Amino acid sequence: MIDFHACKTCGCITHWGPGKNADQERFAVNLRMAPLEVMNALTARHFDGADSFEFLD
């Protein structure tokens, strides 16, 4: 259901996306290797995945 993509140089997972048989089109990016200035410029949205499945911001 999910296709993982890794860096060809170091092998770290860089991102993942929907696989061939996925029922949703979700993507994720590994930002642990991103420069600090990129991280500081991001806006985080809080999501209630336990009860309401709504964004809380």
N, CA, C, O and CB atoms as a CASP TS submission, in Angstrom:
PFRMAT TS
TARGET T0000
AUTHOR 0000-0000-0000
METHOD Language model
MODEL 1
PARENT N/A
ATOM      1  N   MET     1       0.805  -1.200   0.000  1.00  0.00           N
ATOM      2  CA  MET     1       0.000   0.000   0.000  1.00  0.00           C
ATOM      3  C   MET     1       0.853   1.271   0.000  1.00  0.00           C
ATOM      4  O   MET     1       0.384   2.317  -0.449  1.00  0.00           O
ATOM      5  CB  MET     1      -0.919  -0.006   1.193  1.00  0.00           C
ATOM      6  N   ILE     2       2.103   1.205   0.497  1.00  0.00           N
ATOM      7  CA  ILE     2       2.976   2.370   0.580  1.00  0.00           C
ATOM      8  C   ILE     2       4.290   2.041  -0.116  1.00  0.00           C
ATOM      9  O   ILE     2       4.852   0.963   0.074  1.00  0.00           O
ATOM     10  CB  ILE     2       3.217   2.793   2.063  1.00  0.00           C
ATOM     11  N   ASP     3       4.771   2.975  -0.917  1.00  0.00           N
ATOM     12  CA  ASP     3       6.083   2.843  -1.551  1.00  0.00           C
ATOM     13  C   ASP     3       7.062   3.763  -0.833  1.00  0.00           C
ATOM     14  O   ASP     3       6.850   4.973  -0.761  1.00  0.00           O
ATOM     15  CB  ASP     3       6.016   3.180  -3.078  1.00  0.00           C
ATOM     16  N   PHE     4       8.140   3.177  -0.301  1.00  0.00           N
ATOM     17  CA  PHE     4       9.175   3.948   0.370  1.00  0.00           C
ATOM     18  C   PHE     4      10.279   4.264  -0.630  1.00  0.00           C
ATOM     19  O   PHE     4      10.616   3.439  -1.479  1.00  0.00           O
ATOM     20  CB  PHE     4       9.740   3.178   1.597  1.00  0.00           C
ATOM     21  N   HIS     5      10.838   5.467  -0.522  1.00  0.00           N
ATOM     22  CA  HIS     5      11.908   5.900  -1.409  1.00  0.00           C
ATOM     23  C   HIS     5      13.110   6.289  -0.554  1.00  0.00           C
ATOM     24  O   HIS     5      12.981   7.040   0.413  1.00  0.00           O
ATOM     25  CB  HIS     5      11.449   7.091  -2.314  1.00  0.00           C
ATOM     26  N   ALA     6      14.284   5.766  -0.925  1.00  0.00           N
ATOM     27  CA  ALA     6      15.497   5.994  -0.138  1.00  0.00           C
ATOM     28  C   ALA     6      16.537   6.750  -0.952  1.00  0.00           C
ATOM     29  O   ALA     6      16.544   6.698  -2.182  1.00  0.00           O
ATOM     30  CB  ALA     6      16.078   4.663   0.354  1.00  0.00           C
ATOM     31  N   CYS     7      17.417   7.454  -0.241  1.00  0.00           N
ATOM     32  CA  CYS     7      18.536   8.155  -0.850  1.00  0.00           C
ATOM     33  C   CYS     7      19.509   7.130  -1.431  1.00  0.00           C
ATOM     34  O   CYS     7      19.876   6.170  -0.753  1.00  0.00           O
ATOM     35  CB  CYS     7      19.248   9.073   0.184  1.00  0.00           C
ATOM     36  N   LYS     8      19.919   7.324  -2.660  1.00  0.00           N
ATOM     37  CA  LYS     8      20.841   6.393  -3.305  1.00  0.00           C
ATOM     38  C   LYS     8      22.251   6.491  -2.739  1.00  0.00           C
ATOM     39  O   LYS     8      23.058   5.580  -2.926  1.00  0.00           O
ATOM     40  CB  LYS     8      20.873   6.645  -4.796  1.00  0.00           C
ATOM     41  N   THR     9      22.554   7.587  -2.049  1.00  0.00           N
ATOM     42  CA  THR     9      23.886   7.775  -1.478  1.00  0.00           C
ATOM     43  C   THR     9      23.994   7.179  -0.073  1.00  0.00           C
ATOM     44  O   THR     9      24.898   6.390   0.201  1.00  0.00           O
ATOM     45  CB  THR     9      24.232   9.260  -1.439  1.00  0.00           C
ATOM     46  N   CYS    10      23.068   7.559   0.819  1.00  0.00           N
ATOM     47  CA  CYS    10      23.193   7.140   2.219  1.00  0.00           C
ATOM     48  C   CYS    10      22.199   6.067   2.644  1.00  0.00           C
ATOM     49  O   CYS    10      22.386   5.431   3.681  1.00  0.00           O
ATOM     50  CB  CYS    10      23.030   8.322   3.104  1.00  0.00           C
ATOM     51  N   GLY    11      21.142   5.857   1.854  1.00  0.00           N
ATOM     52  CA  GLY    11      20.165   4.820   2.175  1.00  0.00           C
ATOM     53  C   GLY    11      19.034   5.257   3.085  1.00  0.00           C
ATOM     54  O   GLY    11      18.143   4.457   3.370  1.00  0.00           O
ATOM     55  N   CYS    12      19.038   6.504   3.553  1.00  0.00           N
ATOM     56  CA  CYS    12      17.964   6.991   4.424  1.00  0.00           C
ATOM     57  C   CYS    12      16.663   7.122   3.648  1.00  0.00           C
ATOM     58  O   CYS    12      16.666   7.480   2.470  1.00  0.00           O
ATOM     59  CB  CYS    12      18.344   8.343   5.051  1.00  0.00           C
ATOM     60  N   ILE    13      15.552   6.831   4.314  1.00  0.00           N
ATOM     61  CA  ILE    13      14.238   7.018   3.695  1.00  0.00           C
ATOM     62  C   ILE    13      14.011   8.519   3.537  1.00  0.00           C
ATOM     63  O   ILE    13      14.064   9.260   4.519  1.00  0.00           O
ATOM     64  CB  ILE    13      13.090   6.353   4.553  1.00  0.00           C
ATOM     65  N   THR    14      13.761   8.965   2.324  1.00  0.00           N
ATOM     66  CA  THR    14      13.546  10.383   2.060  1.00  0.00           C
ATOM     67  C   THR    14      12.066  10.742   2.045  1.00  0.00           C
ATOM     68  O   THR    14      11.679  11.826   2.481  1.00  0.00           O
ATOM     69  CB  THR    14      14.182  10.768   0.741  1.00  0.00           C
ATOM     70  N   HIS    15      11.237   9.824   1.538  1.00  0.00           N
ATOM     71  CA  HIS    15       9.805  10.083   1.489  1.00  0.00           C
ATOM     72  C   HIS    15       9.070   8.781   1.187  1.00  0.00           C
ATOM     73  O   HIS    15       9.683   7.778   0.822  1.00  0.00           O
ATOM     74  CB  HIS    15       9.471  11.166   0.428  1.00  0.00           C
ATOM     75  N   TRP    16       7.754   8.812   1.343  1.00  0.00           N
ATOM     76  CA  TRP    16       6.932   7.692   0.930  1.00  0.00           C
ATOM     77  C   TRP    16       5.659   8.232   0.299  1.00  0.00           C
ATOM     78  O   TRP    16       5.256   9.371   0.534  1.00  0.00           O
ATOM     79  CB  TRP    16       6.613   6.760   2.126  1.00  0.00           C
ATOM     80  N   GLY    17       5.046   7.391  -0.498  1.00  0.00           N
ATOM     81  CA  GLY    17       3.810   7.772  -1.180  1.00  0.00           C
ATOM     82  C   GLY    17       2.940   6.558  -1.406  1.00  0.00           C
ATOM     83  O   GLY    17       3.320   5.441  -1.054  1.00  0.00           O
ATOM     84  N   PRO    18       1.782   6.767  -1.987  1.00  0.00           N
ATOM     85  CA  PRO    18       0.859   5.658  -2.192  1.00  0.00           C
ATOM     86  C   PRO    18       1.430   4.630  -3.159  1.00  0.00           C
ATOM     87  O   PRO    18       2.021   4.980  -4.180  1.00  0.00           O
ATOM     88  CB  PRO    18      -0.477   6.172  -2.707  1.00  0.00           C
ATOM     89  N   GLY    19       1.248   3.386  -2.829  1.00  0.00           N
ATOM     90  CA  GLY    19       1.680   2.301  -3.705  1.00  0.00           C
ATOM     91  C   GLY    19       0.644   2.032  -4.779  1.00  0.00           C
ATOM     92  O   GLY    19      -0.356   2.741  -4.890  1.00  0.00           O
ATOM     93  N   LYS    20       0.890   1.024  -5.549  1.00  0.00           N
ATOM     94  CA  LYS    20       0.028   0.687  -6.681  1.00  0.00           C
ATOM     95  C   LYS    20      -1.409   0.388  -6.250  1.00  0.00           C
ATOM     96  O   LYS    20      -2.352   0.771  -6.943  1.00  0.00           O
ATOM     97  CB  LYS    20       0.597  -0.507  -7.424  1.00  0.00           C
ATOM     98  N   ASN    21      -1.587  -0.287  -5.120  1.00  0.00           N
ATOM     99  CA  ASN    21      -2.919  -0.685  -4.668  1.00  0.00           C
ATOM    100  C   ASN    21      -3.456   0.184  -3.539  1.00  0.00           C
ATOM    101  O   ASN    21      -4.363  -0.233  -2.819  1.00  0.00           O
ATOM    102  CB  ASN    21      -2.895  -2.117  -4.221  1.00  0.00           C
ATOM    103  N   ALA    22      -2.918   1.371  -3.375  1.00  0.00           N
ATOM    104  CA  ALA    22      -3.346   2.260  -2.285  1.00  0.00           C
ATOM    105  C   ALA    22      -4.759   2.779  -2.534  1.00  0.00           C
ATOM    106  O   ALA    22      -5.175   2.998  -3.672  1.00  0.00           O
ATOM    107  CB  ALA    22      -2.367   3.444  -2.133  1.00  0.00           C
ATOM    108  N   ASP    23      -5.478   2.968  -1.435  1.00  0.00           N
ATOM    109  CA  ASP    23      -6.831   3.507  -1.539  1.00  0.00           C
ATOM    110  C   ASP    23      -6.881   4.998  -1.217  1.00  0.00           C
ATOM    111  O   ASP    23      -7.943   5.616  -1.298  1.00  0.00           O
ATOM    112  CB  ASP    23      -7.764   2.751  -0.612  1.00  0.00           C
ATOM    113  N   GLN    24      -5.722   5.586  -0.848  1.00  0.00           N
ATOM    114  CA  GLN    24      -5.651   7.013  -0.559  1.00  0.00           C
ATOM    115  C   GLN    24      -4.375   7.569  -1.176  1.00  0.00           C
ATOM    116  O   GLN    24      -3.423   6.827  -1.419  1.00  0.00           O
ATOM    117  CB  GLN    24      -5.694   7.284   0.977  1.00  0.00           C
ATOM    118  N   GLU    25      -4.356   8.865  -1.428  1.00  0.00           N
ATOM    119  CA  GLU    25      -3.177   9.498  -2.000  1.00  0.00           C
ATOM    120  C   GLU    25      -2.489  10.359  -0.951  1.00  0.00           C
ATOM    121  O   GLU    25      -2.552  11.587  -1.002  1.00  0.00           O
ATOM    122  CB  GLU    25      -3.555  10.343  -3.230  1.00  0.00           C
ATOM    123  N   ARG    26      -1.834   9.707  -0.004  1.00  0.00           N
ATOM    124  CA  ARG    26      -1.105  10.427   1.043  1.00  0.00           C
ATOM    125  C   ARG    26       0.388  10.318   0.783  1.00  0.00           C
ATOM    126  O   ARG    26       0.878   9.316   0.261  1.00  0.00           O
ATOM    127  CB  ARG    26      -1.456   9.874   2.450  1.00  0.00           C
ATOM    128  N   PHE    27       1.092  11.365   1.156  1.00  0.00           N
ATOM    129  CA  PHE    27       2.538  11.416   1.003  1.00  0.00           C
ATOM    130  C   PHE    27       3.147  11.879   2.321  1.00  0.00           C
ATOM    131  O   PHE    27       2.496  12.571   3.103  1.00  0.00           O
ATOM    132  CB  PHE    27       2.950  12.359  -0.168  1.00  0.00           C
ATOM    133  N   ALA    28       4.372  11.504   2.558  1.00  0.00           N
ATOM    134  CA  ALA    28       5.112  11.997   3.725  1.00  0.00           C
ATOM    135  C   ALA    28       6.549  12.240   3.310  1.00  0.00           C
ATOM    136  O   ALA    28       7.098  11.519   2.477  1.00  0.00           O
ATOM    137  CB  ALA    28       5.039  10.990   4.920  1.00  0.00           C
ATOM    138  N   VAL    29       7.150  13.254   3.893  1.00  0.00           N
ATOM    139  CA  VAL    29       8.537  13.610   3.606  1.00  0.00           C
ATOM    140  C   VAL    29       9.324  13.546   4.913  1.00  0.00           C
ATOM    141  O   VAL    29       8.876  14.066   5.934  1.00  0.00           O
ATOM    142  CB  VAL    29       8.638  15.035   2.951  1.00  0.00           C
ATOM    143  N   ASN    30      10.484  12.918   4.884  1.00  0.00           N
ATOM    144  CA  ASN    30      11.362  12.849   6.046  1.00  0.00           C
ATOM    145  C   ASN    30      12.139  14.157   6.135  1.00  0.00           C
ATOM    146  O   ASN    30      13.043  14.405   5.337  1.00  0.00           O
ATOM    147  CB  ASN    30      12.329  11.622   5.959  1.00  0.00           C
ATOM    148  N   LEU    31      11.787  14.982   7.098  1.00  0.00           N
ATOM    149  CA  LEU    31      12.434  16.283   7.241  1.00  0.00           C
ATOM    150  C   LEU    31      13.553  16.273   8.268  1.00  0.00           C
ATOM    151  O   LEU    31      14.096  17.329   8.592  1.00  0.00           O
ATOM    152  CB  LEU    31      11.417  17.321   7.619  1.00  0.00           C
ATOM    153  N   ARG    32      13.908  15.116   8.782  1.00  0.00           N
ATOM    154  CA  ARG    32      14.969  15.053   9.788  1.00  0.00           C
ATOM    155  C   ARG    32      16.315  15.482   9.231  1.00  0.00           C
ATOM    156  O   ARG    32      17.202  15.880   9.987  1.00  0.00           O
ATOM    157  CB  ARG    32      15.076  13.651  10.345  1.00  0.00           C
ATOM    158  N   MET    33      16.473  15.406   7.933  1.00  0.00           N
ATOM    159  CA  MET    33      17.736  15.795   7.321  1.00  0.00           C
ATOM    160  C   MET    33      17.671  17.194   6.701  1.00  0.00           C
ATOM    161  O   MET    33      18.635  17.647   6.084  1.00  0.00           O
ATOM    162  CB  MET    33      18.131  14.780   6.265  1.00  0.00           C
ATOM    163  N   ALA    34      16.536  17.874   6.867  1.00  0.00           N
ATOM    164  CA  ALA    34      16.367  19.204   6.287  1.00  0.00           C
ATOM    165  C   ALA    34      17.148  20.239   7.092  1.00  0.00           C
ATOM    166  O   ALA    34      17.325  20.080   8.300  1.00  0.00           O
ATOM    167  CB  ALA    34      14.875  19.586   6.230  1.00  0.00           C
ATOM    168  N   PRO    35      17.615  21.294   6.431  1.00  0.00           N
ATOM    169  CA  PRO    35      18.301  22.372   7.150  1.00  0.00           C
ATOM    170  C   PRO    35      17.367  23.034   8.174  1.00  0.00           C
ATOM    171  O   PRO    35      16.152  23.077   7.979  1.00  0.00           O
ATOM    172  CB  PRO    35      18.830  23.427   6.153  1.00  0.00           C
ATOM    173  N   LEU    36      17.940  23.540   9.249  1.00  0.00           N
ATOM    174  CA  LEU    36      17.164  24.157  10.321  1.00  0.00           C
ATOM    175  C   LEU    36      16.305  25.308   9.826  1.00  0.00           C
ATOM    176  O   LEU    36      15.186  25.484  10.308  1.00  0.00           O
ATOM    177  CB  LEU    36      18.087  24.645  11.411  1.00  0.00           C
ATOM    178  N   GLU    37      16.798  26.101   8.873  1.00  0.00           N
ATOM    179  CA  GLU    37      16.001  27.235   8.374  1.00  0.00           C
ATOM    180  C   GLU    37      14.749  26.767   7.634  1.00  0.00           C
ATOM    181  O   GLU    37      13.731  27.459   7.636  1.00  0.00           O
ATOM    182  CB  GLU    37      16.851  28.112   7.447  1.00  0.00           C
ATOM    183  N   VAL    38      14.820  25.622   7.015  1.00  0.00           N
ATOM    184  CA  VAL    38      13.637  25.052   6.351  1.00  0.00           C
ATOM    185  C   VAL    38      12.627  24.607   7.411  1.00  0.00           C
ATOM    186  O   VAL    38      11.431  24.867   7.285  1.00  0.00           O
ATOM    187  CB  VAL    38      14.036  23.846   5.429  1.00  0.00           C
ATOM    188  N   MET    39      13.111  23.945   8.438  1.00  0.00           N
ATOM    189  CA  MET    39      12.225  23.478   9.511  1.00  0.00           C
ATOM    190  C   MET    39      11.538  24.647  10.215  1.00  0.00           C
ATOM    191  O   MET    39      10.347  24.578  10.519  1.00  0.00           O
ATOM    192  CB  MET    39      13.017  22.648  10.531  1.00  0.00           C
ATOM    193  N   ASN    40      12.274  25.701  10.468  1.00  0.00           N
ATOM    194  CA  ASN    40      11.708  26.864  11.166  1.00  0.00           C
ATOM    195  C   ASN    40      10.665  27.600  10.332  1.00  0.00           C
ATOM    196  O   ASN    40       9.829  28.308  10.893  1.00  0.00           O
ATOM    197  CB  ASN    40      12.815  27.827  11.548  1.00  0.00           C
ATOM    198  N   ALA    41      10.690  27.455   9.028  1.00  0.00           N
ATOM    199  CA  ALA    41       9.741  28.138   8.148  1.00  0.00           C
ATOM    200  C   ALA    41       8.435  27.366   7.970  1.00  0.00           C
ATOM    201  O   ALA    41       7.484  27.895   7.394  1.00  0.00           O
ATOM    202  CB  ALA    41      10.376  28.372   6.798  1.00  0.00           C
ATOM    203  N   LEU    42       8.373  26.133   8.451  1.00  0.00           N
ATOM    204  CA  LEU    42       7.181  25.306   8.268  1.00  0.00           C
ATOM    205  C   LEU    42       6.091  25.659   9.270  1.00  0.00           C
ATOM    206  O   LEU    42       6.369  26.102  10.384  1.00  0.00           O
ATOM    207  CB  LEU    42       7.538  23.833   8.394  1.00  0.00           C
ATOM    208  N   THR    43       4.849  25.455   8.854  1.00  0.00           N
ATOM    209  CA  THR    43       3.703  25.604   9.729  1.00  0.00           C
ATOM    210  C   THR    43       3.148  24.219  10.016  1.00  0.00           C
ATOM    211  O   THR    43       2.885  23.450   9.092  1.00  0.00           O
ATOM    212  CB  THR    43       2.621  26.529   9.097  1.00  0.00           C
ATOM    213  N   ALA    44       2.969  23.899  11.283  1.00  0.00           N
ATOM    214  CA  ALA    44       2.438  22.586  11.669  1.00  0.00           C
ATOM    215  C   ALA    44       0.941  22.681  11.884  1.00  0.00           C
ATOM    216  O   ALA    44       0.449  23.631  12.492  1.00  0.00           O
ATOM    217  CB  ALA    44       3.132  22.058  12.947  1.00  0.00           C
ATOM    218  N   ARG    45       0.221  21.690  11.382  1.00  0.00           N
ATOM    219  CA  ARG    45      -1.218  21.602  11.630  1.00  0.00           C
ATOM    220  C   ARG    45      -1.451  20.423  12.554  1.00  0.00           C
ATOM    221  O   ARG    45      -0.915  19.339  12.326  1.00  0.00           O
ATOM    222  CB  ARG    45      -2.032  21.447  10.295  1.00  0.00           C
ATOM    223  N   HIS    46      -2.232  20.621  13.576  1.00  0.00           N
ATOM    224  CA  HIS    46      -2.526  19.570  14.543  1.00  0.00           C
ATOM    225  C   HIS    46      -3.801  18.841  14.118  1.00  0.00           C
ATOM    226  O   HIS    46      -4.817  19.466  13.814  1.00  0.00           O
ATOM    227  CB  HIS    46      -2.675  20.157  15.979  1.00  0.00           C
ATOM    228  N   PHE    47      -3.727  17.518  14.101  1.00  0.00           N
ATOM    229  CA  PHE    47      -4.818  16.686  13.605  1.00  0.00           C
ATOM    230  C   PHE    47      -5.236  15.702  14.685  1.00  0.00           C
ATOM    231  O   PHE    47      -4.391  15.043  15.291  1.00  0.00           O
ATOM    232  CB  PHE    47      -4.404  15.939  12.317  1.00  0.00           C
ATOM    233  N   ASP    48      -6.538  15.601  14.927  1.00  0.00           N
ATOM    234  CA  ASP    48      -7.073  14.641  15.890  1.00  0.00           C
ATOM    235  C   ASP    48      -7.379  13.337  15.155  1.00  0.00           C
ATOM    236  O   ASP    48      -8.453  13.174  14.576  1.00  0.00           O
ATOM    237  CB  ASP    48      -8.354  15.202  16.598  1.00  0.00           C
ATOM    238  N   GLY    49      -6.431  12.426  15.188  1.00  0.00           N
ATOM    239  CA  GLY    49      -6.612  11.144  14.514  1.00  0.00           C
ATOM    240  C   GLY    49      -7.253  10.096  15.390  1.00  0.00           C
ATOM    241  O   GLY    49      -7.444   8.963  14.949  1.00  0.00           O
ATOM    242  N   ALA    50      -7.596  10.442  16.632  1.00  0.00           N
ATOM    243  CA  ALA    50      -8.174   9.476  17.557  1.00  0.00           C
ATOM    244  C   ALA    50      -9.697   9.561  17.608  1.00  0.00           C
ATOM    245  O   ALA    50     -10.373   8.533  17.641  1.00  0.00           O
ATOM    246  CB  ALA    50      -7.604   9.684  18.940  1.00  0.00           C
ATOM    247  N   ASP    51     -10.245  10.780  17.616  1.00  0.00           N
ATOM    248  CA  ASP    51     -11.690  10.921  17.801  1.00  0.00           C
ATOM    249  C   ASP    51     -12.404  11.553  16.599  1.00  0.00           C
ATOM    250  O   ASP    51     -13.178  10.897  15.902  1.00  0.00           O
ATOM    251  CB  ASP    51     -11.958  11.748  19.030  1.00  0.00           C
ATOM    252  N   SER    52     -12.128  12.828  16.378  1.00  0.00           N
ATOM    253  CA  SER    52     -12.919  13.581  15.398  1.00  0.00           C
ATOM    254  C   SER    52     -12.378  13.497  13.972  1.00  0.00           C
ATOM    255  O   SER    52     -13.114  13.752  13.019  1.00  0.00           O
ATOM    256  CB  SER    52     -12.986  15.020  15.811  1.00  0.00           C
ATOM    257  N   PHE    53     -11.108  13.144  13.815  1.00  0.00           N
ATOM    258  CA  PHE    53     -10.446  13.116  12.512  1.00  0.00           C
ATOM    259  C   PHE    53     -10.553  14.478  11.813  1.00  0.00           C
ATOM    260  O   PHE    53     -10.758  14.562  10.602  1.00  0.00           O
ATOM    261  CB  PHE    53     -11.058  12.013  11.626  1.00  0.00           C
ATOM    262  N   GLU    54     -10.409  15.536  12.612  1.00  0.00           N
ATOM    263  CA  GLU    54     -10.453  16.901  12.104  1.00  0.00           C
ATOM    264  C   GLU    54      -9.156  17.624  12.482  1.00  0.00           C
ATOM    265  O   GLU    54      -8.485  17.259  13.447  1.00  0.00           O
ATOM    266  CB  GLU    54     -11.693  17.659  12.662  1.00  0.00           C
ATOM    267  N   PHE    55      -8.821  18.642  11.711  1.00  0.00           N
ATOM    268  CA  PHE    55      -7.694  19.490  12.062  1.00  0.00           C
ATOM    269  C   PHE    55      -8.110  20.374  13.236  1.00  0.00           C
ATOM    270  O   PHE    55      -9.241  20.857  13.286  1.00  0.00           O
ATOM    271  CB  PHE    55      -7.228  20.350  10.840  1.00  0.00           C
ATOM    272  N   LEU    56      -7.197  20.580  14.171  1.00  0.00           N
ATOM    273  CA  LEU    56      -7.523  21.308  15.399  1.00  0.00           C
ATOM    274  C   LEU    56      -7.050  22.745  15.383  1.00  0.00           C
ATOM    275  O   LEU    56      -7.204  23.442  16.385  1.00  0.00           O
ATOM    276  CB  LEU    56      -6.930  20.610  16.579  1.00  0.00           C
ATOM    277  N   ASP    57      -6.484  23.213  14.297  1.00  0.00           N
ATOM    278  CA  ASP    57      -5.971  24.585  14.264  1.00  0.00           C
ATOM    279  C   ASP    57      -6.981  25.567  13.718  1.00  0.00           C
ATOM    280  O   ASP    57      -6.695  26.761  13.628  1.00  0.00           O
ATOM    281  CB  ASP    57      -4.716  24.651  13.440  1.00  0.00           C
TER
END
